[in-house]
Amino acid sequence: MSQISTVLQDLKETLPEDCTLIAVSKTKPSSDIEIAYETGHRDFGENKVQELTQKAENLPKDIKWHMIGHLQRNKVKYIAPFVHLIHGVDSLKLLKEINKQGTKNDRVINCLLQIHIAEEETKFGLDTNEMREIISEEVLNEMKNVRIVGLMGMATNTDNTEQVAKEFSNLKSLFEEIKETDHTQLSVNTLSMGMSGDYKIAIEEGSNMVRIGSAIFGSRN
């Protein structure tokens, strides 16, 4: 059994049953994805649109592709026909473009709102007020071709585990808040937080979707 298969199966055995594992395959060759696919894994994450579309074209059609990186509005059209979940909706303008492309493709596209929880300025994301504006009835009534299914966040890259836990805990609180919002374009059940270095803390704080790359596929060049 290959290293990828072994690690993937070990991970799945340690994760809670209700936690979805996104195997982050960015920069990795299709052959690595095929190895993971052979174990029965179907959820893969990419952070560049060009790489995502190329892999989607060449690999099995039952793969669920997750766009996990920062998404530019002018590139939404390339993934709109097939993407399973867009993790990084970090502005109302981007959500409007996804809705527009969803309409063109006769699809309702699932999205997560990316919330800025880290202390690092380099990370993207909405603040709390921007999140509340997006999930207002006025905005959602215009969004017939998107469905907001939850929240995503990236914690500060630090060895301070208490800080990371606090940031994830704050996101969990917002998640519980928007779960109470009743609207046809909201179906909130996904809290995507935790990567290779901090997914165990994320799970303790309530994550039910983790995005793990290097721990499965090895470090990137």
Secondary structure, 3 states (H helix, E strand, C coil): CCHHHHHHHHHHHHCCCCCEEEEECCCCCHHHHHHHHHCCCCEEEECCHHHHHHHHHHCCCCCEEEECCCCCHHHHHHHCCCCCEEEEECCHHHHHHHHHHHHHCCCCEEEEEEECCCCCCCCCCECHHHHHHHCCHHHHCCCCCEEEEEEEECCCCCCCHHHHHHHHHHHHHHHHHHHCCCCCCEEEEEEEECCCCCHHHHHHCCCCEEEECHHHHCCCC
